[in-house]
Amino acid sequence: MKFFLRITQAQAIHIKLFSFSHSLDIRKTVDLLCSVDHFPVPNVNNYQQYDGRHQEIQNKLLNLTQYQDLIKTIIEQLTNFIQEHIKTCITLAIGCEQGRHRSVATINNKK
């Protein structure tokens, strides 16, 4: 997923978001790295057949106060990084154990 964050009218920053599995891949070219491994796997029937784009999985995570706090922290860190570094492209990677549920749900968080 990619999105743009407009800092000023004259400058747009391209932000790349990646979801990854701690056991398989850690992107070495990321600017910011975050783990959501410490959050519980969402209790959804047959969750293995779904990924983090599934609405029920996203809702389970969004209902956790700690998860909402983490999202705020990620946004703060991203904002600080943007202010401290002169870059037009920033890569943010979010990982969990399998890289299919919690990290994907975080990347796809639209709230």
ZIHU-V354991 format. One record per pair of residues at least 12 apart in sequence whose ideal C-beta (glycine too) atoms are under 10 Angstrom apart, sorted by sequence separation. I is the first residue (numbers start at 1). J is the second residue. If there is no record, write none. Layout:
# ZIHU-V354991
I/J  I/J
This chain:
# ZIHU-V354991
2/14  3/15  18/30  42/54  44/56  78/90  94/106  2/15  3/16  16/29  20/33  22/35  43/56  44/57  47/60  94/107  1/15  2/16  3/17  16/30  42/56  43/57  78/92  92/106  93/107  1/16  2/17  16/31  18/33  20/35  22/37  42/57  44/59  77/92  92/107  94/109  1/17  15/31  21/37  36/52  41/57  42/58  44/60  1/18  15/32  19/36  42/59  43/60  1/19  42/60  74/92  41/60  42/61  40/60  41/61  74/94  39/60  40/61  42/63  39/61  42/64  40/64  70/94  36/61  39/64  40/66  39/66  40/67  38/66  39/67  36/67  39/70  19/51  38/70  74/106  19/52  36/70  35/70  36/71  67/102  71/106  74/109  34/70  70/106  34/71  36/74  67/105  71/109  34/73  67/106  34/74  61/101  71/111  60/101  61/102  68/109  32/74  52/94  60/102  67/109  34/77  57/100  58/101  62/105  68/111  34/78  52/96  57/101  61/105  62/106  32/77  57/102  60/105  61/106  32/78  52/98  58/104  59/105  31/78  51/98  52/99  53/100  54/101  57/104  58/105  62/109  32/80  51/99  52/100  53/101  57/105  58/106  61/109  62/110  32/81  51/100  52/101  62/111  31/81  48/98  50/100  51/101  52/102  54/104  55/105  58/108  31/82  50/101  52/103  53/104  54/105  57/108  58/109  48/100  51/103  52/104  53/105  58/110  47/100  48/101  51/104  52/105  58/111  31/85  47/101  50/104  51/105  52/106  53/107  54/108  41/96  52/107  53/108  31/87  41/97  52/108  37/94  39/96  41/98  44/101  51/108  52/109  31/89  32/90  33/91  34/92  35/93  36/94  37/95  38/96  31/90  32/91  33/92  34/93  35/94  36/95  37/96  42/101  30/90  31/91  32/92  33/93  34/94  35/95  36/96  37/97  41/101  42/102  30/91  31/92  32/93  33/94  34/95  35/96  36/97  37/98  41/102  29/91  30/92  31/93  32/94  33/95  34/96  35/97  39/101  40/102  15/78  30/93  39/102  42/105  27/91  29/93  30/94  38/102  39/103  13/78  27/92  28/93  30/95  36/101  37/102  27/93  36/102  37/103  39/105  15/82  26/93  35/102  36/103  39/106  13/81  25/93  27/95  35/103  36/104  13/82  26/95  34/103  36/105  5/75  25/95  36/106  11/82  24/95  36/107  7/79  13/85  15/87  23/95  34/106  5/78  14/87  16/89  17/90  18/91  20/93  22/95  23/96  24/97  5/79  13/87  14/88  15/89  16/90  17/91  18/92  19/93  20/94  21/95  22/96  23/97  24/98  25/99  7/82  11/86  13/88  14/89  15/90  16/91  17/92  18/93  19/94  20/95  21/96  22/97  23/98  24/99  7/83  12/88  13/89  14/90  15/91  16/92  17/93  18/94  19/95  20/96  21/97  22/98  23/99  5/82  11/88  13/90  14/91  15/92  16/93  17/94  18/95  19/96  21/98  22/99  20/98  21/99  20/99  21/100  19/99  18/99  19/100  22/103  19/101  21/103  19/102  20/103  19/103  20/104  5/90  18/103  19/104  17/103  19/105  2/89  19/106  20/107  19/107  17/106  18/107  19/108  17/107  17/108  17/109  1/104  1/107  1/108
